[in-house]
Amino acid sequence: MSATALLQAQNLSVRFGGLLAVNQVSFEVKPGEVFTLIGPNGAGKTTVFNLISGIYTPTSGSIEFQGPQGPLDLTRQSAHHMAGLGIARTFQNIELFEHASVLSNLLIGRHVHRRSSLWQDLLFTNQVRQGELDTREKVEEVIDFLNLQHYRDTLVAGLPYGVRKVVELGRALCMQPKLLLLDEPSSGLNMEETDDMAFWIQDIRDELGITVLMVEHDMGLVSRVSDRVLAMAQGQVLAMGTPREVQSDAAVIEAYLGSVDDVESLRRVAHPGSSA
């Protein structure tokens, strides 16, 4: 594993029956950066996320993560162990307890940090009491960070979609992860909510020191927050670099819009007076 990498994927491939969904994908995510996977629908981005999360097992390749005790191969870890290793995730389809309050949902995110035994919980020992105080303090910090004070005691079922997205982000932050996986964080958000999400992602990196690996379709958001971008199509890597480098790559343009010649023809039709 590279000494400078927090996460390193090497030659990842996964096959579902006769479909090769991911084909020899390699990349590394450095500590303290926002690294984004982009590509058309069906490119394999979410499959890569599911491989990192332990939901899928690769057919070949490895995923190494700098865990609490040193480098770990995530392909040998179960999905329910990921939070304990310092990896938190949000989902494109929001996964919250709808009939619980915002506060209760955020407190669930702290469960990974519980260290007391059953008998200590039953007796409510000093250790348990101090743990509860620490948990509440960390959750309140996340509530303040994401401006969720107004919704603290509101049931999730009564919240607008955009606020639910923020609550799910907050629950992930309550885990205090080293690596935060964001699966299309702007999906379903309006322009103002997307702007807020961009600011929070930047603050998560800059103020909280959390590394972010993101799948996203909104190229405006990608350009604003990403340090590096990996473009995929049909399960393979097309290009990797800064947002500007990747968006100007001929293979990426073709994957999104057709051939470079087609794009240039469309540009000339739209702007007939412009020069080449």
BELNORTA-V651249 format. One record per helix or strand of 3 or more residues. SS is the DSSP state (helix for helix, strand for strand). FROM is the first residue (numbers start at 1). TO is the last residue. If there is no record, write none. Layout:
ss from to
SS FROM TO
SS FROM TO
This chain:
ss from to
strand 5 16
strand 19 30
strand 34 39
helix 45 52
strand 60 67
strand 70 73
helix 74 76
helix 79 85
strand 87 89
helix 102 108
helix 111 113
helix 118 123
helix 126 145
helix 149 151
helix 156 158
helix 161 174
strand 179 183
helix 191 206
strand 211 215
helix 219 225
strand 228 233
strand 236 241
helix 243 247
helix 250 257
helix 260 270
